[in-house]
Amino acid sequence: MASGTAGAQAITLAFSPVITRLYGPEAFGLLGTFTAILSVAIPIAALTYPIAIVLPKEDNNARGLTRLSLYLALMISLLVGGVFLVGDQALAKLLRVEAISAYLLLIPVAMFLDSLRQIMEQWLIRKKQFKISARVAVSQSLIVNLSKTGVGFVHPSGAALIVLTTLGHALFAAQLWLAERRWAAPDERISAPVKDKQSLRALAHRHRDFPLYRAPQITVNAISQAAPVLLLASFFGATVAGFYTLSRTAISAPAHLLGNSVGNVFFAQIAEAVNEGRNPIPYLHRATAGAFAVALLPFLTIIIWGGPIFAFVFGVQWYEAGVYAQWVAVWLLFSLAARPVIATIPVVNMQGYFLAVEMVFYCA
């Protein structure tokens, strides 16, 4: 899992010096504004039920959760699409993001596609097929970055980045599905018939802590992380938002590399440990300390020399983004160290407490 995520992030970082010299801060600002809105909408799409796919002891119930997640994602995405179809201009004016008003209809499309990606990814995590997810992550990253580079030579605009990002969600979901079908026997696939299944209503009720607590928590967290981009775009324009977007994107690469690997693998391990009656605390302590220790050196480097590093790697026009990155690195270092704790929360049924903590910090 770590090697696949590392490969995907390495590809993205390798293409970044070329892409940043093709598109510029304004284009990145438009993409950042679009992805900020999308990040707030994604947890709503399937009400975070895909995260629960790893938890049931029986595959039948896990498959039931995949269907529940799929139906919810489709219905909610269509509902959001209808709202945007009727009032996209009014919403863009309300959010002060008129620059991307023409692309708001892509939000529900990307919501649904990302839900498909989450469903497939969680099923593969459940089956401990980390190699499949890793290979797909590398392949998807290569294709998307090649597309951004190629299009950048012809039409280097924010619109191009937004469209390619949406297509990237579709590509990721499709590749995971095709890879799962090649690997799994018919009775091991996510699409296998469900026998002696619980009703979808019963499954929804049994895992109701996800829509009641986890979905609001992730949404509140997404709002807090999206707010800087939206506020910068609203008050200072797309260029300033672009500086912040690149700083966040570049520094998030090692954070996602370690965080997703630690979080996904640890989630499967901690769920198995709890199901078998073992104490999860020793696992949690080791994972938290390990994540912090591994992340300290690269993040400390950015905290000290962010500006010069960004100017050298991405071009002199991005020096200010490096200054932003010095502060973003402090935030993401501690966020990464908390990933094992966050992965443990749904397993030990503390999602209500987590929502309360998130609300306190958000309001503060």
Secondary structure as the mmCIF struct_conf table of DSSP 4:
data_model
#
loop_
_struct_conf.conf_type_id
_struct_conf.id
_struct_conf.beg_label_comp_id
_struct_conf.beg_label_asym_id
_struct_conf.beg_label_seq_id
_struct_conf.end_label_comp_id
_struct_conf.end_label_asym_id
_struct_conf.end_label_seq_id
HELX_RH_AL_P HELX_RH_AL_P1 ALA A 2 ALA A 45
BEND BEND1 ALA A 46 ALA A 46
TURN_TY1_P TURN_TY1_P1 LEU A 47 THR A 48
HELX_RH_3T_P HELX_RH_3T_P1 TYR A 49 VAL A 54
BEND BEND2 LEU A 55 LEU A 55
BEND BEND3 LYS A 57 GLU A 58
HELX_RH_AL_P HELX_RH_AL_P2 ASP A 59 LEU A 95
TURN_TY1_P TURN_TY1_P2 ARG A 96 ARG A 96
HELX_RH_3T_P HELX_RH_3T_P2 GLU A 98 TYR A 103
TURN_TY1_P TURN_TY1_P3 LEU A 104 LEU A 105
HELX_RH_AL_P HELX_RH_AL_P3 LEU A 106 ARG A 126
TURN_TY1_P TURN_TY1_P4 LYS A 127 LYS A 128
HELX_RH_AL_P HELX_RH_AL_P4 PHE A 130 VAL A 154
BEND BEND4 SER A 157 SER A 157
HELX_RH_AL_P HELX_RH_AL_P5 GLY A 158 TRP A 183
BEND BEND5 ALA A 184 ALA A 184
HELX_RH_3T_P HELX_RH_3T_P3 PRO A 186 GLU A 188
BEND BEND6 ARG A 189 ARG A 189
TURN_TY1_P TURN_TY1_P5 ILE A 190 SER A 191
BEND BEND7 ALA A 192 ALA A 192
HELX_LH_PP_P HELX_LH_PP_P1 PRO A 193 VAL A 194
BEND BEND8 ASP A 196 ASP A 196
HELX_LH_PP_P HELX_LH_PP_P2 LYS A 197 SER A 199
HELX_RH_AL_P HELX_RH_AL_P6 LEU A 200 ARG A 206
TURN_TY1_P TURN_TY1_P6 HIS A 207 ARG A 208
HELX_RH_AL_P HELX_RH_AL_P7 ASP A 209 ASP A 209
HELX_RH_PI_P HELX_RH_PI_P1 PHE A 210 ARG A 214
HELX_RH_AL_P HELX_RH_AL_P8 ALA A 215 PHE A 236
HELX_RH_AL_P HELX_RH_AL_P9 ALA A 238 ASN A 275
TURN_TY1_P TURN_TY1_P7 GLU A 276 GLY A 277
BEND BEND9 PRO A 280 PRO A 280
HELX_RH_AL_P HELX_RH_AL_P10 ILE A 281 PHE A 314
HELX_RH_3T_P HELX_RH_3T_P4 VAL A 316 TRP A 318
HELX_RH_AL_P HELX_RH_AL_P11 TYR A 319 ALA A 337
TURN_TY1_P TURN_TY1_P8 ALA A 338 ALA A 338
HELX_RH_AL_P HELX_RH_AL_P12 ARG A 339 THR A 344
TURN_TY1_P TURN_TY1_P9 ILE A 345 ASN A 349
HELX_RH_AL_P HELX_RH_AL_P13 GLN A 351 CYS A 363
#
